């Protein structure tokens, strides 16, 4: 017998317009991974508003299947998404799992040889926030290696339906060839009105008392395996949705504050620095 669910109509004002969405959550206890598709969907629907604004302005979206330049930048993954990715990988055929493991091993070897592996491992486990200035050299050093994502096969994402939220918001309106060198070329990225990964990280911090964190993708699976005890917790579906919306509101408040201080700048895609641009360094509200 399928679990009972409740359906809600949401209306959220974002920097790209008003988002009207319908979400459905189980009424019983659920795992943190069960809320991930809901938040990702909200992020994608908010992104659709920005896409519509871009097209209305006479521009077009350059991103197409097979263009995988963005699959070689550092991708930040929230803890709930890391747990979900482990589940996805374990559900794949063994031969596919083996390919991912080989790519992960190769990636870690290259990161080690470049001297980046200890830094990324430290970021994944750190309890202290880092400044944008501290993290920017790490993002640049990672991008300089042009390491393909461990899920990339023949320039296509092999887990496309389950890809991290940060990947979903990376869209550009500049010519696609510009993306071959996003550091020196004037890439025009679309503004991301709702960073779903950030919202999920805020939620995770609220629920667990853990530090606010986004995990470098090459470290995400290892981190999730090491912290499986945290994944076993369950929350009432209604309570989890309520806390998720609290996290979304905090994100949007911070975003609107930033917009009121300065005009939006071109968004060249996700990086580890995004976590310090859009959330408070400590949760501003605790739930009992």
N, C-alpha and C positions, 0 to 999 in steps of 0.2 A: 504494500500500500504506500503510495507516494506521500511524502511529508506535506502537512498543511502549510499553506503560504498565505501571506497578505500582500496585497498590491497597493502601491501608493503613487500618486501623481505629484511630482516635484516641480517647483518653479524656482529657478536660481538665476540671479543676475550675475553675469560674468563680464569681463572687460571686452568681450566680443559680442555681447548681446544677451538677451534673456533665453535661458535654456529651460525647456519644458520636457520632462522625461517621466517615464513610468518605470518603477522598479518593483521587483517582487522578492520577498525574503521569507524563509521558513519561520514559522511561529515557535518552533522548538529550539533546542541548543544546536549551534553550528560551530564549525572550525573557522579560524581566521581566514583560511584560504577560500571559504565560500563567499566572502564579501569582495574578493579580488575582481571577479568578472563584473560586478555591479559598478565598482569605482572606475574600472577601465572603460566601461560603456559610457559612463557620464563624461569621462575625459574625451572620448571619441566624439560624442555628440556635441560637446562644447567646441571641439576642433572643427567640426562641420560648420559651425557658425563663422569661424574665422576663414575657412575655405570659401564660403559664400561671399564674405566681405571682399576677399581678395579677387575673386572672379568679377564681382560687381565693379571693382576698381579697374577692370580691364586687363588684369594679369591672368596667368594660367599656372596650374600646378605642374611642375616638371617631373615629379617622382613617378616612375613606372616600374613594373615588375622587371627584375633583372638589373636594375640600377642599385648597386649595393655599396655605394661609397660611404653611406652613413653606418654601415655594418663594420666599420673599421675605426670607429671612435669609441671612447670610453662610455659605456652604458651604465647608468646608475639603476640599481634594483632595490626596491623596498623589501624589508624582511618578509612580509606576507607573500610577496611575489616570489621570493627565493624559495620558500616552502612549496609554493605551487609549481615552480619549475622542476623541483626534485620529483614531485608526483608525475609531472608530464614526462620527464625523461624515463622514469621507471615504467611508464605505460607503453613506451615505444618498443618495437621489435628489438630483439637482442642485437642484431647486426647494426641497427641504427644507434643503439646505446653505445656500442663498441666504437663507432665512428666518432661520436661526440667525446667519448673518453680519450681517444687518441688525439683529437684536436685540443682538448683541454690540457693534456699532458704536454703537447708541443707548445701551446701558448704559454704555459707556466715556465717551460724551459727557456723560451725566448725572453720572457719577462725577467727571469732569473739572470740570464746572460746580460741583459740590459741594466741590471741593478734595480729594477722596479718591483720585483716580487715582494720583498720585505715591506716596502712602502705600502703596497696595496693590501697586504695582509694586515698591516697595522691599522690602516684606515677602516677595514672591515670590523675590527675588534675594538676600535678606539672608543673611549668613554668621554673624550674631550672634543668639542667642536673645533674645526679648523677654519681659518679665514679663506676667503676667495683667493687672496694673494698667495697663501700657502699651497693651495690646491691647483692653481692654474699651471704651474710648471709640470705637475704630475699629468694633467690632461694633455698637455702639449707633448710630453715625452712619450706617452702612450700612443698618441695619434701619429707621431713620427715613425713608429714601428710598422704602421699599417697592418696590424694583425687582424685577420678576418675573424668575425664572431664564431664561436664554437658551434653555433647552430646553422651557419651558412653553408649551403651546398649548391654548387653550380650557380653562384651569385643569387641565390634565392633562399629565403628563410625556411628551414625545414620544420619549424614549429610555428608557422605564421599565425595561426589562430590563437596561440598561447604566448606570443612574444611579449616582452615586458612593455609596460605602459610608456616608458621613455621612447621606445622605438616607434610607437604609434603616433607620436606628436611631431616627429621629425619630417617636416615637409618644406620644400623650397619653391620659390617662384622664379628664381634666376635660371639661366641655361644650365642643363644638367652637367655639362663638361666642367663647369666651375667647381663642382663638388669633388673633383679629383685632387684639389688642394684647397681645403676649406680654411686654411690659415692665411694664405696670401691672396686668394681670390675673393672678390666682393660677393659672397654668397648671400642671397636674400631669403632668410628663413622666415616661415610664418610664425607669428606670435602664438604661444601656447597658453590659452586662457585658463585651463585647468590641468595642472601637472598631477596626474592620478597617482604616480609613484610617490610624490611628496605627500599627498593626502593620506595614502596608505601608511607612510612612515610616521606621520603625526598620530594616526590612529594607533599604530603599534606602540608608540611611546606612551600614549594615554592608557592603554590597556595593561601594559606590563611594567611600566616604570623604567623600562630600558632606555638608553640614550637615543636621541633622534639620530637616525643613520640611514644612509643609502649605501648599498654594497657595490663595489666594482663587479661587473658581471663575471669575470673570470674567478672571482672569489665567492660568488653567491651560492653555488651548489655546495661547496665545502662548508661554508658558514651554516647553511641550513641543516646539513647532516650533523654538524657538531652540536646544534641546538634543537634537536628533535624534541627534547622534553618540553620546550616552550610551545611547540606546535600542537601538543596533545591537549592544550586547554580548549575549552568550549564556552561560548557565550550565547545568551538568548538572541535569536535573530533580530528581534525588534530593538534590543539594547545595542547590538552591534551596528545596526543601521543608524540609530540615533547618534551614536558616538562618531560614526563615519561622517555624518552631516555636520557635526560639531567641528571635525577636522577640516572639512571642506570650507566651512565658514571662516575658520582661522586663516586658511590659505588665501581665500578671496579677500579678506580684510587686509592682509599684508600686501596682496597684489594691487588692490585699489589704492592703498597708501603710496606704494611705489609709483603708480601711474599719476597720482596727484602731484608728486614732487618733480617728475620729469617725464617727457614724452617717451613712449616705448621705443626701444632700440631694436635693430634687427636681431632676430633670434636664430642663431646658427645651430640649434639643436641641443640635445641634452648633454650635460657633463656633470662631474661630481660637484662642481661649484654651485649647481642649481639649488642644492639643499640649503645653502645659507642665504640665498636670495629670496626665498619664498616662505620660510617658516621661522618662528621664534626659536631662540636657542634653548629654551626650556618650555614645556607645556604651560600655558597660562591659566589652565583650568583643570581641575581634577574631578573625576567622577567617583562616587562612592560605590 
